[in-house]
Amino acid sequence: MTKKLILFCFLSAVFACLCFTAPAIAQPTLETLTIGFPSRSMTELPNHIAAVKGFYREEGIDARLIQARSNVLVAALASGSMDYPDGFPSAK
């Protein structure tokens, strides 16, 4: 009887430890990163390849690629709506 009680207590303790450590083992949440670009061109290709191949996700980043005009990208960056601008064309 005592061996069964000791085994039951031991297994209960192991089960409780596993239940409480499960959230720590779970996948970490991804950090959202907004990347803006003005036009589809070869300079934007590495970002699209990285997003499609899952390179950003492997590094814990949820990359959101957004295409918009350059003036809109500057305003979004200044307001904090966008994290990273990529490929601004030169002013002529």
TAVEN-V767668 format. One record per residue. RES is the residue in one small letter. PSI is psi in whole degrees, 0 to 359 (NA if undefined). OMEGA is omega in whole degrees, -180 to 180 (999 if undefined). D_FIRST is the distance of its C-alpha to the first C-alpha in whole Angstrom. Layout:
BEGIN
RES:PSI:OMEGA:D_FIRST ; RES:PSI:OMEGA:D_FIRST
END
This chain:
BEGIN
m:315:-178:0 ; t:325:178:4 ; k:320:178:5 ; k:321:179:5 ; l:318:178:6 ; i:317:178:9 ; l:318:179:10 ; f:316:179:11 ; c:319:179:12 ; f:312:180:14 ; l:325:177:15 ; s:319:179:16 ; a:318:178:18 ; v:316:179:20 ; f:317:179:21 ; a:319:178:22 ; c:318:179:24 ; l:322:-180:26 ; c:321:-177:27 ; f:338:179:29 ; t:354:-179:30 ; a:317:178:32 ; p:330:179:35 ; a:332:-180:36 ; i:340:-176:36 ; a:161:180:38 ; q:137:176:41 ; p:154:179:44 ; t:149:-179:46 ; l:141:175:50 ; e:127:-179:53 ; t:129:179:56 ; l:122:180:59 ; t:121:-179:62 ; i:121:-180:65 ; g:143:177:68 ; f:146:-173:71 ; p:330:-178:75 ; s:159:177:75 ; r:115:-180:74 ; s:179:-179:75 ; m:335:179:74 ; t:339:179:73 ; e:351:-176:70 ; l:316:180:69 ; p:322:178:66 ; n:318:-180:65 ; h:320:178:65 ; i:316:179:63 ; a:322:179:61 ; a:317:-178:60 ; v:318:-178:60 ; k:348:178:58 ; g:18:-179:55 ; f:322:179:56 ; y:316:-179:56 ; r:323:178:52 ; e:332:180:51 ; e:6:177:52 ; g:25:-178:51 ; i:131:172:54 ; d:92:-176:55 ; a:128:176:58 ; r:113:-179:61 ; l:124:-176:64 ; i:128:177:67 ; q:130:179:71 ; a:167:177:73 ; r:156:-177:77 ; s:318:-179:77 ; n:327:177:78 ; v:322:179:75 ; l:320:179:73 ; v:316:179:74 ; a:320:179:74 ; a:321:178:70 ; l:317:-180:70 ; a:325:-179:71 ; s:349:-179:69 ; g:7:179:66 ; s:342:-180:65 ; m:144:-177:66 ; d:326:-173:64 ; y:123:174:66 ; p:149:179:69 ; d:129:172:70 ; g:50:175:74 ; f:132:177:76 ; p:156:-180:80 ; s:149:178:83 ; a:137:-179:85 ; k:NA:999:89
END
